[in-house]
């Protein structure tokens, strides 16, 4: 698919990829900085379980990691192609 991309638009795609990678890294930094507030125990909620908090972590972190690594792979593909 990268072979079909017009060489004239590669710089714009590279800039957009770098922008979205930095946006994802800022989001990851926010999640790490507010980890306890986002995924910590909440005594005001009845039935707050460790398993529920674990699922919240999975739902947030796995897509964030997949998206970030996919964008990095595309950026490397732009640089090497």
One Martini backbone bead per residue (centre of mass of N, CA, C, O) as a GRO file, in nm:
protein
   81
    1UNK     BB    1   0.056   0.064  -0.018
    2UNK     BB    2   0.303   0.257  -0.008
    3UNK     BB    3   0.366   0.240  -0.320
    4UNK     BB    4   0.091   0.417  -0.393
    5UNK     BB    5   0.214   0.665  -0.285
    6UNK     BB    6   0.267   0.978  -0.336
    7UNK     BB    7   0.565   1.151  -0.304
    8UNK     BB    8   0.438   1.441  -0.250
    9UNK     BB    9   0.280   1.339   0.034
   10UNK     BB   10   0.489   1.234   0.244
   11UNK     BB   11   0.549   1.482   0.423
   12UNK     BB   12   0.258   1.514   0.527
   13UNK     BB   13   0.235   1.228   0.649
   14UNK     BB   14   0.472   1.258   0.843
   15UNK     BB   15   0.360   1.494   1.008
   16UNK     BB   16   0.096   1.354   1.091
   17UNK     BB   17   0.228   1.116   1.236
   18UNK     BB   18   0.385   1.280   1.445
   19UNK     BB   19   0.139   1.414   1.569
   20UNK     BB   20  -0.011   1.147   1.659
   21UNK     BB   21   0.216   1.039   1.834
   22UNK     BB   22   0.227   1.276   2.031
   23UNK     BB   23  -0.067   1.250   2.118
   24UNK     BB   24  -0.040   0.960   2.233
   25UNK     BB   25   0.186   1.026   2.439
   26UNK     BB   26   0.018   1.232   2.598
   27UNK     BB   27  -0.205   1.033   2.677
   28UNK     BB   28  -0.019   0.837   2.827
   29UNK     BB   29   0.082   1.043   3.033
   30UNK     BB   30  -0.195   1.100   3.157
   31UNK     BB   31  -0.254   0.814   3.251
   32UNK     BB   32  -0.004   0.782   3.431
   33UNK     BB   33  -0.049   1.035   3.612
   34UNK     BB   34  -0.376   0.930   3.662
   35UNK     BB   35  -0.400   0.632   3.762
   36UNK     BB   36  -0.541   0.642   4.043
   37UNK     BB   37  -0.792   0.805   3.954
   38UNK     BB   38  -0.884   0.605   3.721
   39UNK     BB   39  -0.797   0.295   3.874
   40UNK     BB   40  -0.888   0.325   4.148
   41UNK     BB   41  -1.039   0.306   4.425
   42UNK     BB   42  -1.405   0.339   4.505
   43UNK     BB   43  -1.598   0.394   4.791
   44UNK     BB   44  -1.876   0.510   4.651
   45UNK     BB   45  -1.893   0.227   4.513
   46UNK     BB   46  -2.078  -0.036   4.465
   47UNK     BB   47  -1.891  -0.311   4.371
   48UNK     BB   48  -1.591  -0.258   4.378
   49UNK     BB   49  -1.360  -0.416   4.168
   50UNK     BB   50  -1.064  -0.536   4.053
   51UNK     BB   51  -1.166  -0.650   3.779
   52UNK     BB   52  -1.285  -0.385   3.673
   53UNK     BB   53  -1.021  -0.224   3.675
   54UNK     BB   54  -0.866  -0.414   3.486
   55UNK     BB   55  -1.053  -0.370   3.239
   56UNK     BB   56  -1.000  -0.069   3.214
   57UNK     BB   57  -0.702  -0.095   3.149
   58UNK     BB   58  -0.735  -0.263   2.891
   59UNK     BB   59  -0.923  -0.063   2.731
   60UNK     BB   60  -0.703   0.168   2.727
   61UNK     BB   61  -0.407   0.045   2.664
   62UNK     BB   62  -0.423  -0.137   2.414
   63UNK     BB   63  -0.514   0.069   2.196
   64UNK     BB   64  -0.285   0.269   2.250
   65UNK     BB   65  -0.052   0.077   2.176
   66UNK     BB   66  -0.141  -0.007   1.893
   67UNK     BB   67  -0.156   0.276   1.768
   68UNK     BB   68   0.135   0.364   1.824
   69UNK     BB   69   0.285   0.127   1.678
   70UNK     BB   70   0.151   0.173   1.401
   71UNK     BB   71   0.256   0.461   1.357
   72UNK     BB   72   0.555   0.385   1.377
   73UNK     BB   73   0.554   0.189   1.137
   74UNK     BB   74   0.470   0.401   0.926
   75UNK     BB   75   0.708   0.592   0.968
   76UNK     BB   76   0.926   0.389   0.892
   77UNK     BB   77   0.807   0.336   0.608
   78UNK     BB   78   0.855   0.624   0.504
   79UNK     BB   79   1.168   0.634   0.551
   80UNK     BB   80   1.236   0.360   0.384
   81UNK     BB   81   1.047   0.422   0.111
   0.00000   0.00000   0.00000
